[in-house]
Amino acid sequence: MNPFMRQMIFERVWATVKDNYVYPDFHGLNWQDSKEVFSQEILTAPTNAAFYKTVDAMIYALGDDHSVYFAPWESCLEASVQEDSSNESPIIELKRLEQDPNTVLVTLKHFDTLSLDEDFSLLLRQAFKEGSFDTLILDLRHNFGGYLDTALNILGQFYYGKVGYEIDQNGVYPLTAAPGKYYRRLEDTRLIVLVDHESHSAAEIVAGVLQLERDATVIGSPSAGNTEIVLPYDFFDGSRLWLAVSSFNLRDGTNLEGQGVIPDILVEDESLVFDRVLEFLADQDKLVSR
């Protein structure tokens, strides 16, 4: 690339961060000074690879784990990896527990598809055809997150109304979930949510909202604490910036970023999670029978 193209890409990446980054103070970094510090390196970089590496270093200087810059060849690789992962199936599974037929287990791998709530509704319809159940376990372990709208649609099957707030450079905006198709049939269902250190983003939001608003029992290990909302920005050269543009607070003001969802029942050894779930169900059944 000639110096003019490099300068244009650099300016657009820098301005995108300036206008959209979630933290107005840029994590304590003087963003104007950052432009001056990196501009000379960028213009004198001996190769295209060195140029993109320097732009990435500028983004890395923000000091957050979510914002990242990909060179054109890296963004192509990212797209192919996402395509491969999207071919894995199923994203969502529902089954009854052999040990307790009155309990259904829903496993969600991610929220990275807009049709997920429709698939969930179909599975719920089939489950209700097979008979009633009094407990639903939502397994969000190893769930990397995905679309916020999809998470809100899933939440609507269990709870509706205000779920929290999205906060960006320009203000605070309430987030709400609309009642889902099976909300009435599930409103009295006991909820258990499973999380671990690999539960990220939308998965944490769903778990945190259900814990607070539906008194769901969360079992497992603390989630990742990675709830900033990240958006992609594509540039004319094929490079891509993933930028944290907003944060999320629960309705009571709790910010899950950095701390994650704290389980009600802590189980660090993942191989023991279902043993603890069955113990919890047995204890609850004893309380109901008294």
N, C-alpha and C positions, 0 to 999 in steps of 0.2 A: 504493500500500500504506500501511496505517496504521503508526504507530511500533511497535506490538506485533509485527506480522508482520516488519517489518524487523529488529527485535531478535532474533526467533526464528531467522530465516535466518542472520543474522550469527553468532549463538551456535553454531549447528549447523555452519557452515562452519569456524569457529575450532576447535571441539572435534574435528572430523574430522581436521584437521591435527595437533592436539595428540596424538591417540590413534594416528595411523597413519603420520605422516611418517617417511620412511626414516632421517633423521638425528636422533638424540635431542637433539643440540645446535642443531637448526634452522639449520644453516649459520652458527652464531655469533649468530643473532638471538634476542633475549629475547622468546619468544613471548607470555609473560604481559604484558610491557610493550606489545607490538604490539597486543594486544587493547584496552588502554586508550588507545593513541594513535589508533586508527582508530574506536573506538566513537562518539565525539562527531561525527566527520565523517559517519558512516553514518546516525546518527539525525537529523541536520540537513540531509541532502542534499535539495536543492530538488525533484528529480525522481527517478523510479524509475531512469532511465538513470544519473543521477549516483550513486545508491545502489549500483548494480551495478558501476559503474566504481571506486568506492572499495573494494568487496570484492575486486575484481580486483587493485587496487593492493596490498592486504594480502598476497595470495598472491604477487604479483610480488616483494614485499620479501624473500621467502625466497631469492631469488637463484639459482634453478635454472631450466634451460631446459625442464623437463618438466612441472612443475606449473602448471596454468592454470585459471582460473575463467571459465565462460561464463554470461552472462545467458540467460534463457529463450528469447529470440528467436535468440540465437547458437547455443544447443544444438540448436534446431530446424534451423537452417541447416547445422550440422555433420552432423546425421543425414541430411539430404537429399543432402549432398555424398558421404557414405559410401555411401548407397544408389546414387547415380549411378556411383561408382567400382566398386561391387560388380557392376554390370551389364557392366563391361568384361570382355572375355574374349580369350584364356584367361589364367588366373592362372599356370598352369604349362604349359610346352611342352618337348617332348623331340624331338630330331632328331639324325641322324648327320651328322658333318662331311663335306662333299663332298671336302675335301682329305685326309681320313683316316677311312675308313669304320669303323676300329676304335675310334673315339672318338665318344661321344655327348655332346651338349650339352643340359643341363637349365637352362632359364631360369625363375626363380621371381620373380614380381613382389612378393609379400608372403606373410605367414603368417597372414593375418587371416581364415581360414576353418578350421573344425574338421575338414572332410572332406579337407583337402589331402593327407594321407598316403595316403588311399584312391585319390585321383586319381593320385598319384605311383606307387603300386603297379600300377595299371592300365597306365600308360605304360611302366613297367619290364617288365611282362609282355609287352607288345607288342614292345618292343625286343628282348627275349630270343628271342621267336618268330622275329624277322627275322634273328637271328644273334648270336654272342657279340661282346663288345667288351672292350678291356683298359684303357680310360681313360674317366673320366666327368668332364666339366666342369660345375660348378655355378655358374651365373651369378647372383650376388646383388647386382649393381649396380642402383642406384635402387630397392632393396627397402626399404620403410619399416618392416618388421618385422611384428608381430602377436602372436598368442597364443603364450605360452611352451610350452604343452602341444603345440601343433602343431609347433613347432620341435623339441621333444624326440622326437616321433614321426618326423619326417624324419631326425633324427640317428640314430635306431635302425636305419635301413637301412644305415648305414655303421659304426656303433660302438655298443656297449651297455655299460652299467655307469655308474659315477659320472662325471658330466660337470662338476661344479662345485658351488657353494654359493650359496644364496639367503640374504641377510642383511637382517633388518628390526629394528625396535625391540626385539623380544622374543628374538632369538637367531639362530643360524646353522643352516640346514637343508640337508642334502645333496640334490642333484638328480641323478636317474638317468634313463637312456634304456633302454627295453626293446628287445630285438632285433626288428627289423622283418622283414617277410615275406621280403625278398630279402637279408637280411644275409649269409647264407652265400655267396650267389653274388657279392656285391659286396665281400667282406672283403679280397680280394687285388687289387681294381681300383685302378689309379692314380687319385688324386683331384686335381683342380685346382679351386680356388675363386676366382672373380672378385669383387672388391669395389671400391668407390669411396667418395667422400666422402658419397654419398647412401645408403649401406648403413647401416641403423639397427637398434638394438634386437635382436630375435630373429635377424635376418640376421647381425649381428655375433657373437652367441652361437654360432650354427651354424658360422660361419667360424672363430672362435677355437678351438672345441672340435675341429673337424676338423684344424686346423693343429697343435694340440698332441697330440691322441690318435691321429690317423690319419696323421700326417706328410703331410697334404695340402699341396700347393704353392699358396700364395696369391699371386695376381697382380693388379696394379692399383694403386690409391692407398689410403692409410690410410682406414679406415671412420670413421663419424661420431663414435664415442666416446659413444654415447647408449644405454647399456644398463640404466639404471635401469628397474625394472618399475613401470608406471603403471596405476592402476585408476580407474574412474569412480565418482563418488558423486553420486547424483541427489537433489535436494531438492524439497519439496512444491510450490514455486512454479514448477518446471520448469527451474531453473538446474542447472548441472552443474559439479562440480569434478573435474578430472583431477589425481590426486595421485601423486607418486613414493612408493611404499610399501616398496620393497626394492631392493637392489642385487645384482649377480651377480659372483662370482669364479670363474675357472677352477679346475680341480682343483689346479694348482700355486700357487694364491694370487693369480694375476694378475687385477687389476681393469681391465676395458677402458674403464670410464667416463672420459671426458675424453681418452683417448689412442687408442682404437679398435684394430682389428686391423691390425698392421703387415705389409704384404706381404713375401713372400720375394723377389719380383721386382717392383720399383717401376716403374710405368708411369703417369706423371701425365697424359699425353695419351691420352684414352680411345679416340681413333681408331686408336691403335697397339696396343691391348691384344691383339687377336686375332693380329696379326703376331707379337707376342712369345710368345703361346701356341703358335703353330705352330713358332716357332724352338725353344722349350723341348721340344716333343714330338719334333722332329727330333733334338735333342741327346740326349734320353733313349733314343731308338731306336738311335742310334749306340752308346751305352754298352752297351745290351743285346746288340747284334750282335757286340760284341768278344769 
